[in-house]
Amino acid sequence: MDFCGQCGEPTAATGHERCAARAELEPPRYCGRCRRRMVVQVVPTGWSARCVEHGTVTS
């Protein structure tokens, strides 16, 4: 099952239009694989988000 990186809810659920708009401007806050809250660091050149279980995602 996949989860929304913005709200942490399953992506199969409806109503993620607002989350999709936020995803264009903000880094993910939740891991898309396990729904854990990630540690996010924003720097002038991009961002990185780290899940304890699945590692780091960067922009």
N, CA, C and O atoms as a Tripos MOL2 file, in Angstrom:
@<TRIPOS>MOLECULE
protein
  236   235    59     0     0
PROTEIN
NO_CHARGES

@<TRIPOS>ATOM
      1 N           0.8440   -1.1710    0.0000 N.3       1 MET1
      2 CA          0.0000    0.0000    0.0000 C.3       1 MET1
      3 C           0.8920    1.2370    0.0000 C.2       1 MET1
      4 O           1.9000    1.2820    0.7050 O.2       1 MET1
      5 N           0.5240    2.2270   -0.7820 N.am      2 ASP2
      6 CA          1.2590    3.4880   -0.8430 C.3       2 ASP2
      7 C           0.5350    4.5490   -0.0250 C.2       2 ASP2
      8 O          -0.6910    4.5470    0.0830 O.2       2 ASP2
      9 N           1.3220    5.4550    0.5470 N.am      3 PHE3
     10 CA          0.7760    6.5210    1.3820 C.3       3 PHE3
     11 C           1.1580    7.8810    0.8200 C.2       3 PHE3
     12 O           2.1880    8.0270    0.1630 O.2       3 PHE3
     13 N           0.3310    8.8580    1.0820 N.am      4 CYS4
     14 CA          0.5630   10.2300    0.6480 C.3       4 CYS4
     15 C           1.7360   10.8190    1.4390 C.2       4 CYS4
     16 O           1.7930   10.6850    2.6610 O.2       4 CYS4
     17 N           2.6570   11.4610    0.7470 N.am      5 GLY5
     18 CA          3.8030   12.0770    1.4030 C.3       5 GLY5
     19 C           3.4600   13.3430    2.1610 C.2       5 GLY5
     20 O           4.2630   13.8100    2.9690 O.2       5 GLY5
     21 N           2.2870   13.9090    1.9230 N.am      6 GLN6
     22 CA          1.8890   15.1510    2.5810 C.3       6 GLN6
     23 C           1.0260   14.9170    3.8150 C.2       6 GLN6
     24 O           1.2440   15.5530    4.8460 O.2       6 GLN6
     25 N           0.0450   14.0120    3.7260 N.am      7 CYS7
     26 CA         -0.8760   13.8160    4.8590 C.3       7 CYS7
     27 C          -0.7230   12.4570    5.5330 C.2       7 CYS7
     28 O          -1.2090   12.2720    6.6490 O.2       7 CYS7
     29 N          -0.0590   11.5000    4.8830 N.am      8 GLY8
     30 CA          0.1580   10.1990    5.4750 C.3       8 GLY8
     31 C          -0.9800    9.2130    5.2860 C.2       8 GLY8
     32 O          -0.8860    8.0750    5.7470 O.2       8 GLY8
     33 N          -2.0480    9.6170    4.6230 N.am      9 GLU9
     34 CA         -3.1840    8.7300    4.3880 C.3       9 GLU9
     35 C          -2.9260    7.8710    3.1430 C.2       9 GLU9
     36 O          -2.1020    8.2390    2.3050 O.2       9 GLU9
     37 N          -3.6190    6.7320    3.0120 N.am     10 PRO10
     38 CA         -3.4470    5.8970    1.8150 C.3      10 PRO10
     39 C          -3.7580    6.6910    0.5390 C.2      10 PRO10
     40 O          -4.7080    7.4720    0.5010 O.2      10 PRO10
     41 N          -2.9460    6.4820   -0.5020 N.am     11 THR11
     42 CA         -3.1500    7.2140   -1.7460 C.3      11 THR11
     43 C          -4.3930    6.7490   -2.4900 C.2      11 THR11
     44 O          -4.8770    7.4560   -3.3740 O.2      11 THR11
     45 N          -4.9140    5.5860   -2.1550 N.am     12 ALA12
     46 CA         -6.1310    5.0970   -2.8020 C.3      12 ALA12
     47 C          -7.3520    5.9020   -2.3670 C.2      12 ALA12
     48 O          -8.3660    5.9080   -3.0650 O.2      12 ALA12
     49 N          -7.2700    6.5740   -1.2340 N.am     13 ALA13
     50 CA         -8.3830    7.3950   -0.7540 C.3      13 ALA13
     51 C          -8.5400    8.6210   -1.6410 C.2      13 ALA13
     52 O          -7.5720    9.0960   -2.2340 O.2      13 ALA13
     53 N          -9.7490    9.1240   -1.7270 N.am     14 THR14
     54 CA        -10.0010   10.3150   -2.5380 C.3      14 THR14
     55 C          -9.6670   11.5710   -1.7450 C.2      14 THR14
     56 O          -9.4840   11.5180   -0.5290 O.2      14 THR14
     57 N          -9.5880   12.6930   -2.4380 N.am     15 GLY15
     58 CA         -9.3700   13.9650   -1.7630 C.3      15 GLY15
     59 C          -7.9300   14.3800   -1.6290 C.2      15 GLY15
     60 O          -7.5970   15.1660   -0.7420 O.2      15 GLY15
     61 N          -7.0580   13.8720   -2.4880 N.am     16 HIS16
     62 CA         -5.6420   14.2410   -2.4000 C.3      16 HIS16
     63 C          -5.2590   15.3420   -3.3800 C.2      16 HIS16
     64 O          -4.0750   15.5380   -3.6540 O.2      16 HIS16
     65 N          -6.2370   16.0600   -3.9080 N.am     17 GLU17
     66 CA         -5.9310   17.1560   -4.8300 C.3      17 GLU17
     67 C          -5.1380   18.2450   -4.1240 C.2      17 GLU17
     68 O          -4.1820   18.7870   -4.6790 O.2      17 GLU17
     69 N          -5.5360   18.5590   -2.9090 N.am     18 ARG18
     70 CA         -4.8270   19.5860   -2.1380 C.3      18 ARG18
     71 C          -3.4100   19.1260   -1.7870 C.2      18 ARG18
     72 O          -2.4710   19.9220   -1.7910 O.2      18 ARG18
     73 N          -3.2700   17.8470   -1.4860 N.am     19 CYS19
     74 CA         -1.9440   17.3010   -1.1810 C.3      19 CYS19
     75 C          -1.0430   17.3740   -2.4060 C.2      19 CYS19
     76 O           0.1470   17.6650   -2.2840 O.2      19 CYS19
     77 N          -1.5960   17.1150   -3.5800 N.am     20 ALA20
     78 CA         -0.8150   17.1800   -4.8110 C.3      20 ALA20
     79 C          -0.3240   18.6030   -5.0540 C.2      20 ALA20
     80 O           0.8060   18.8070   -5.4970 O.2      20 ALA20
     81 N          -1.1690   19.5800   -4.7640 N.am     21 ALA21
     82 CA         -0.7610   20.9790   -4.9140 C.3      21 ALA21
     83 C           0.3390   21.3340   -3.9240 C.2      21 ALA21
     84 O           1.2850   22.0370   -4.2780 O.2      21 ALA21
     85 N           0.2280   20.8580   -2.6870 N.am     22 ARG22
     86 CA          1.2620   21.1150   -1.6830 C.3      22 ARG22
     87 C           2.5720   20.4400   -2.0470 C.2      22 ARG22
     88 O           3.6440   20.9790   -1.7720 O.2      22 ARG22
     89 N           2.5010   19.2570   -2.6680 N.am     23 ALA23
     90 CA          3.7050   18.4990   -3.0180 C.3      23 ALA23
     91 C           4.5650   19.2290   -4.0400 C.2      23 ALA23
     92 O           5.7680   18.9820   -4.1280 O.2      23 ALA23
     93 N           3.9600   20.1250   -4.8110 N.am     24 GLU24
     94 CA          4.7370   20.8980   -5.7770 C.3      24 GLU24
     95 C           5.6380   21.9190   -5.0920 C.2      24 GLU24
     96 O           6.6650   22.3090   -5.6470 O.2      24 GLU24
     97 N           5.2620   22.3540   -3.8930 N.am     25 LEU25
     98 CA          5.9970   23.4100   -3.1960 C.3      25 LEU25
     99 C           6.7480   22.9390   -1.9550 C.2      25 LEU25
    100 O           7.7170   23.5770   -1.5420 O.2      25 LEU25
    101 N           6.3180   21.8370   -1.3610 N.am     26 GLU26
    102 CA          6.8870   21.3810   -0.0900 C.3      26 GLU26
    103 C           7.4460   19.9680   -0.2080 C.2      26 GLU26
    104 O           6.9860   19.1820   -1.0360 O.2      26 GLU26
    105 N           8.4310   19.6480    0.6160 N.am     27 PRO27
    106 CA          8.9400   18.2710    0.6370 C.3      27 PRO27
    107 C           7.9210   17.3390    1.2980 C.2      27 PRO27
    108 O           7.0320   17.8000    2.0150 O.2      27 PRO27
    109 N           8.0480   16.0350    1.0610 N.am     28 PRO28
    110 CA          7.1400   15.0960    1.7200 C.3      28 PRO28
    111 C           7.3860   15.0760    3.2240 C.2      28 PRO28
    112 O           8.5220   15.2300    3.6700 O.2      28 PRO28
    113 N           6.3480   14.8890    3.9900 N.am     29 ARG29
    114 CA          6.4620   14.8320    5.4490 C.3      29 ARG29
    115 C           6.3190   13.4070    5.9790 C.2      29 ARG29
    116 O           6.7390   13.1070    7.0960 O.2      29 ARG29
    117 N           5.7270   12.5380    5.1740 N.am     30 TYR30
    118 CA          5.5100   11.1360    5.5640 C.3      30 TYR30
    119 C           6.1340   10.2280    4.5250 C.2      30 TYR30
    120 O           6.1530   10.5550    3.3380 O.2      30 TYR30
    121 N           6.6440    9.0890    4.9650 N.am     31 CYS31
    122 CA          7.2120    8.0970    4.0590 C.3      31 CYS31
    123 C           6.0820    7.4860    3.2330 C.2      31 CYS31
    124 O           5.0570    7.0760    3.7790 O.2      31 CYS31
    125 N           6.2710    7.4280    1.9300 N.am     32 GLY32
    126 CA          5.2700    6.8690    1.0420 C.3      32 GLY32
    127 C           5.1520    5.3610    1.1220 C.2      32 GLY32
    128 O           4.1850    4.7900    0.6170 O.2      32 GLY32
    129 N           6.1260    4.7000    1.7500 N.am     33 ARG33
    130 CA          6.0930    3.2400    1.8500 C.3      33 ARG33
    131 C           5.5650    2.7370    3.1850 C.2      33 ARG33
    132 O           4.8910    1.7080    3.2370 O.2      33 ARG33
    133 N           5.8710    3.4690    4.2880 N.am     34 CYS34
    134 CA          5.4910    2.9380    5.6110 C.3      34 CYS34
    135 C           4.6700    3.9110    6.4570 C.2      34 CYS34
    136 O           4.2430    3.5580    7.5560 O.2      34 CYS34
    137 N           4.4440    5.1280    5.9650 N.am     35 ARG35
    138 CA          3.6200    6.1310    6.6380 C.3      35 ARG35
    139 C           4.2740    6.7530    7.8760 C.2      35 ARG35
    140 O           3.6120    7.4700    8.6270 O.2      35 ARG35
    141 N           5.5620    6.4860    8.0960 N.am     36 ARG36
    142 CA          6.2470    7.1020    9.2300 C.3      36 ARG36
    143 C           6.5130    8.5730    8.9350 C.2      36 ARG36
    144 O           6.7250    8.9570    7.7850 O.2      36 ARG36
    145 N           6.5020    9.3880    9.9770 N.am     37 ARG37
    146 CA          6.8660   10.8010    9.8560 C.3      37 ARG37
    147 C           8.3650   10.8660    9.5810 C.2      37 ARG37
    148 O           9.1470   10.1960   10.2560 O.2      37 ARG37
    149 N           8.7720   11.6660    8.5990 N.am     38 MET38
    150 CA         10.1790   11.7470    8.2340 C.3      38 MET38
    151 C          10.8300   12.9990    8.8020 C.2      38 MET38
    152 O          10.1580   13.9860    9.1020 O.2      38 MET38
    153 N          12.1360   12.9400    8.9430 N.am     39 VAL39
    154 CA         12.9400   14.0880    9.3520 C.3      39 VAL39
    155 C          13.2520   14.8520    8.0820 C.2      39 VAL39
    156 O          13.8890   14.3100    7.1780 O.2      39 VAL39
    157 N          12.8140   16.1070    7.9940 N.am     40 VAL40
    158 CA         12.9550   16.8990    6.7740 C.3      40 VAL40
    159 C          13.8960   18.0640    7.0300 C.2      40 VAL40
    160 O          13.7940   18.7540    8.0440 O.2      40 VAL40
    161 N          14.8210   18.2720    6.0830 N.am     41 GLN41
    162 CA         15.7180   19.4180    6.1570 C.3      41 GLN41
    163 C          15.6120   20.1830    4.8420 C.2      41 GLN41
    164 O          15.7950   19.6170    3.7650 O.2      41 GLN41
    165 N          15.3140   21.4730    4.9440 N.am     42 VAL42
    166 CA         15.2020   22.3360    3.7710 C.3      42 VAL42
    167 C          16.4110   23.2620    3.7370 C.2      42 VAL42
    168 O          16.7220   23.9300    4.7230 O.2      42 VAL42
    169 N          17.0820   23.2960    2.6050 N.am     43 VAL43
    170 CA         18.2360   24.1740    2.3910 C.3      43 VAL43
    171 C          17.9710   25.0010    1.1410 C.2      43 VAL43
    172 O          17.0670   24.6670    0.3750 O.2      43 VAL43
    173 N          18.7280   26.0660    0.9110 N.am     44 PRO44
    174 CA         18.4710   26.9140   -0.2640 C.3      44 PRO44
    175 C          18.5170   26.1690   -1.6080 C.2      44 PRO44
    176 O          17.8640   26.5830   -2.5660 O.2      44 PRO44
    177 N          19.2670   25.0960   -1.6790 N.am     45 THR45
    178 CA         19.3990   24.3720   -2.9480 C.3      45 THR45
    179 C          18.4220   23.2160   -3.0990 C.2      45 THR45
    180 O          18.4210   22.5680   -4.1460 O.2      45 THR45
    181 N          17.5940   22.9300   -2.1070 N.am     46 GLY46
    182 CA         16.6410   21.8180   -2.1850 C.3      46 GLY46
    183 C          16.2290   21.3390   -0.8060 C.2      46 GLY46
    184 O          16.1580   22.1220    0.1410 O.2      46 GLY46
    185 N          15.9580   20.0510   -0.7020 N.am     47 TRP47
    186 CA         15.5380   19.4740    0.5700 C.3      47 TRP47
    187 C          15.9440   18.0070    0.6260 C.2      47 TRP47
    188 O          16.2450   17.3920   -0.3970 O.2      47 TRP47
    189 N          15.9470   17.4570    1.8360 N.am     48 SER48
    190 CA         16.1250   16.0180    2.0330 C.3      48 SER48
    191 C          15.1460   15.5670    3.1040 C.2      48 SER48
    192 O          14.8770   16.2910    4.0630 O.2      48 SER48
    193 N          14.6220   14.3720    2.9320 N.am     49 ALA49
    194 CA         13.6780   13.7950    3.8870 C.3      49 ALA49
    195 C          14.1470   12.3810    4.1950 C.2      49 ALA49
    196 O          14.3820   11.5910    3.2810 O.2      49 ALA49
    197 N          14.2860   12.0530    5.4910 N.am     50 ARG50
    198 CA         14.8410   10.7640    5.8970 C.3      50 ARG50
    199 C          13.8260    9.9510    6.6860 C.2      50 ARG50
    200 O          13.2830   10.4140    7.6900 O.2      50 ARG50
    201 N          13.5800    8.7400    6.2200 N.am     51 CYS51
    202 CA         12.7500    7.7750    6.9390 C.3      51 CYS51
    203 C          13.6810    6.8260    7.6790 C.2      51 CYS51
    204 O          14.6850    6.3800    7.1230 O.2      51 CYS51
    205 N          13.3600    6.5210    8.9040 N.am     52 VAL52
    206 CA         14.1980    5.6240    9.7070 C.3      52 VAL52
    207 C          14.3020    4.2510    9.0510 C.2      52 VAL52
    208 O          15.3530    3.6140    9.1080 O.2      52 VAL52
    209 N          13.2390    3.8010    8.4430 N.am     53 GLU53
    210 CA         13.1770    2.4660    7.8440 C.3      53 GLU53
    211 C          13.6790    2.4190    6.4070 C.2      53 GLU53
    212 O          14.3520    1.4600    6.0280 O.2      53 GLU53
    213 N          13.3680    3.4380    5.5900 N.am     54 HIS54
    214 CA         13.6200    3.3510    4.1480 C.3      54 HIS54
    215 C          14.6630    4.3170    3.6000 C.2      54 HIS54
    216 O          14.8680    4.3540    2.3870 O.2      54 HIS54
    217 N          15.3160    5.0840    4.4310 N.am     55 GLY55
    218 CA         16.4020    5.9390    3.9660 C.3      55 GLY55
    219 C          15.9900    7.3310    3.5620 C.2      55 GLY55
    220 O          14.9480    7.8360    3.9800 O.2      55 GLY55
    221 N          16.8280    7.9520    2.7370 N.am     56 THR56
    222 CA         16.7010    9.3670    2.3980 C.3      56 THR56
    223 C          16.1880    9.5780    0.9740 C.2      56 THR56
    224 O          16.5430    8.8530    0.0450 O.2      56 THR56
    225 N          15.3460   10.5910    0.8430 N.am     57 VAL57
    226 CA         14.8530   11.0820   -0.4490 C.3      57 VAL57
    227 C          15.2910   12.5280   -0.5490 C.2      57 VAL57
    228 O          15.1770   13.2720    0.4250 O.2      57 VAL57
    229 N          15.7980   12.9530   -1.7200 N.am     58 THR58
    230 CA         16.2460   14.3370   -1.8820 C.3      58 THR58
    231 C          15.6590   14.9570   -3.1320 C.2      58 THR58
    232 O          15.1540   14.2660   -4.0170 O.2      58 THR58
    233 N          15.7380   16.2810   -3.1830 N.am     59 SER59
    234 CA         15.3160   16.9810   -4.4050 C.3      59 SER59
    235 C          16.5180   17.5440   -5.1020 C.2      59 SER59
    236 O          16.3850   18.1720   -6.1520 O.2      59 SER59
@<TRIPOS>BOND
     1     1     2 1
     2     2     3 1
     3     3     4 2
     4     3     5 am
     5     5     6 1
     6     6     7 1
     7     7     8 2
     8     7     9 am
     9     9    10 1
    10    10    11 1
    11    11    12 2
    12    11    13 am
    13    13    14 1
    14    14    15 1
    15    15    16 2
    16    15    17 am
    17    17    18 1
    18    18    19 1
    19    19    20 2
    20    19    21 am
    21    21    22 1
    22    22    23 1
    23    23    24 2
    24    23    25 am
    25    25    26 1
    26    26    27 1
    27    27    28 2
    28    27    29 am
    29    29    30 1
    30    30    31 1
    31    31    32 2
    32    31    33 am
    33    33    34 1
    34    34    35 1
    35    35    36 2
    36    35    37 am
    37    37    38 1
    38    38    39 1
    39    39    40 2
    40    39    41 am
    41    41    42 1
    42    42    43 1
    43    43    44 2
    44    43    45 am
    45    45    46 1
    46    46    47 1
    47    47    48 2
    48    47    49 am
    49    49    50 1
    50    50    51 1
    51    51    52 2
    52    51    53 am
    53    53    54 1
    54    54    55 1
    55    55    56 2
    56    55    57 am
    57    57    58 1
    58    58    59 1
    59    59    60 2
    60    59    61 am
    61    61    62 1
    62    62    63 1
    63    63    64 2
    64    63    65 am
    65    65    66 1
    66    66    67 1
    67    67    68 2
    68    67    69 am
    69    69    70 1
    70    70    71 1
    71    71    72 2
    72    71    73 am
    73    73    74 1
    74    74    75 1
    75    75    76 2
    76    75    77 am
    77    77    78 1
    78    78    79 1
    79    79    80 2
    80    79    81 am
    81    81    82 1
    82    82    83 1
    83    83    84 2
    84    83    85 am
    85    85    86 1
    86    86    87 1
    87    87    88 2
    88    87    89 am
    89    89    90 1
    90    90    91 1
    91    91    92 2
    92    91    93 am
    93    93    94 1
    94    94    95 1
    95    95    96 2
    96    95    97 am
    97    97    98 1
    98    98    99 1
    99    99   100 2
   100    99   101 am
   101   101   102 1
   102   102   103 1
   103   103   104 2
   104   103   105 am
   105   105   106 1
   106   106   107 1
   107   107   108 2
   108   107   109 am
   109   109   110 1
   110   110   111 1
   111   111   112 2
   112   111   113 am
   113   113   114 1
   114   114   115 1
   115   115   116 2
   116   115   117 am
   117   117   118 1
   118   118   119 1
   119   119   120 2
   120   119   121 am
   121   121   122 1
   122   122   123 1
   123   123   124 2
   124   123   125 am
   125   125   126 1
   126   126   127 1
   127   127   128 2
   128   127   129 am
   129   129   130 1
   130   130   131 1
   131   131   132 2
   132   131   133 am
   133   133   134 1
   134   134   135 1
   135   135   136 2
   136   135   137 am
   137   137   138 1
   138   138   139 1
   139   139   140 2
   140   139   141 am
   141   141   142 1
   142   142   143 1
   143   143   144 2
   144   143   145 am
   145   145   146 1
   146   146   147 1
   147   147   148 2
   148   147   149 am
   149   149   150 1
   150   150   151 1
   151   151   152 2
   152   151   153 am
   153   153   154 1
   154   154   155 1
   155   155   156 2
   156   155   157 am
   157   157   158 1
   158   158   159 1
   159   159   160 2
   160   159   161 am
   161   161   162 1
   162   162   163 1
   163   163   164 2
   164   163   165 am
   165   165   166 1
   166   166   167 1
   167   167   168 2
   168   167   169 am
   169   169   170 1
   170   170   171 1
   171   171   172 2
   172   171   173 am
   173   173   174 1
   174   174   175 1
   175   175   176 2
   176   175   177 am
   177   177   178 1
   178   178   179 1
   179   179   180 2
   180   179   181 am
   181   181   182 1
   182   182   183 1
   183   183   184 2
   184   183   185 am
   185   185   186 1
   186   186   187 1
   187   187   188 2
   188   187   189 am
   189   189   190 1
   190   190   191 1
   191   191   192 2
   192   191   193 am
   193   193   194 1
   194   194   195 1
   195   195   196 2
   196   195   197 am
   197   197   198 1
   198   198   199 1
   199   199   200 2
   200   199   201 am
   201   201   202 1
   202   202   203 1
   203   203   204 2
   204   203   205 am
   205   205   206 1
   206   206   207 1
   207   207   208 2
   208   207   209 am
   209   209   210 1
   210   210   211 1
   211   211   212 2
   212   211   213 am
   213   213   214 1
   214   214   215 1
   215   215   216 2
   216   215   217 am
   217   217   218 1
   218   218   219 1
   219   219   220 2
   220   219   221 am
   221   221   222 1
   222   222   223 1
   223   223   224 2
   224   223   225 am
   225   225   226 1
   226   226   227 1
   227   227   228 2
   228   227   229 am
   229   229   230 1
   230   230   231 1
   231   231   232 2
   232   231   233 am
   233   233   234 1
   234   234   235 1
   235   235   236 2
@<TRIPOS>SUBSTRUCTURE
     1 MET1         2 RESIDUE 1 A MET
     2 ASP2         6 RESIDUE 1 A ASP
     3 PHE3        10 RESIDUE 1 A PHE
     4 CYS4        14 RESIDUE 1 A CYS
     5 GLY5        18 RESIDUE 1 A GLY
     6 GLN6        22 RESIDUE 1 A GLN
     7 CYS7        26 RESIDUE 1 A CYS
     8 GLY8        30 RESIDUE 1 A GLY
     9 GLU9        34 RESIDUE 1 A GLU
    10 PRO10       38 RESIDUE 1 A PRO
    11 THR11       42 RESIDUE 1 A THR
    12 ALA12       46 RESIDUE 1 A ALA
    13 ALA13       50 RESIDUE 1 A ALA
    14 THR14       54 RESIDUE 1 A THR
    15 GLY15       58 RESIDUE 1 A GLY
    16 HIS16       62 RESIDUE 1 A HIS
    17 GLU17       66 RESIDUE 1 A GLU
    18 ARG18       70 RESIDUE 1 A ARG
    19 CYS19       74 RESIDUE 1 A CYS
    20 ALA20       78 RESIDUE 1 A ALA
    21 ALA21       82 RESIDUE 1 A ALA
    22 ARG22       86 RESIDUE 1 A ARG
    23 ALA23       90 RESIDUE 1 A ALA
    24 GLU24       94 RESIDUE 1 A GLU
    25 LEU25       98 RESIDUE 1 A LEU
    26 GLU26      102 RESIDUE 1 A GLU
    27 PRO27      106 RESIDUE 1 A PRO
    28 PRO28      110 RESIDUE 1 A PRO
    29 ARG29      114 RESIDUE 1 A ARG
    30 TYR30      118 RESIDUE 1 A TYR
    31 CYS31      122 RESIDUE 1 A CYS
    32 GLY32      126 RESIDUE 1 A GLY
    33 ARG33      130 RESIDUE 1 A ARG
    34 CYS34      134 RESIDUE 1 A CYS
    35 ARG35      138 RESIDUE 1 A ARG
    36 ARG36      142 RESIDUE 1 A ARG
    37 ARG37      146 RESIDUE 1 A ARG
    38 MET38      150 RESIDUE 1 A MET
    39 VAL39      154 RESIDUE 1 A VAL
    40 VAL40      158 RESIDUE 1 A VAL
    41 GLN41      162 RESIDUE 1 A GLN
    42 VAL42      166 RESIDUE 1 A VAL
    43 VAL43      170 RESIDUE 1 A VAL
    44 PRO44      174 RESIDUE 1 A PRO
    45 THR45      178 RESIDUE 1 A THR
    46 GLY46      182 RESIDUE 1 A GLY
    47 TRP47      186 RESIDUE 1 A TRP
    48 SER48      190 RESIDUE 1 A SER
    49 ALA49      194 RESIDUE 1 A ALA
    50 ARG50      198 RESIDUE 1 A ARG
    51 CYS51      202 RESIDUE 1 A CYS
    52 VAL52      206 RESIDUE 1 A VAL
    53 GLU53      210 RESIDUE 1 A GLU
    54 HIS54      214 RESIDUE 1 A HIS
    55 GLY55      218 RESIDUE 1 A GLY
    56 THR56      222 RESIDUE 1 A THR
    57 VAL57      226 RESIDUE 1 A VAL
    58 THR58      230 RESIDUE 1 A THR
    59 SER59      234 RESIDUE 1 A SER
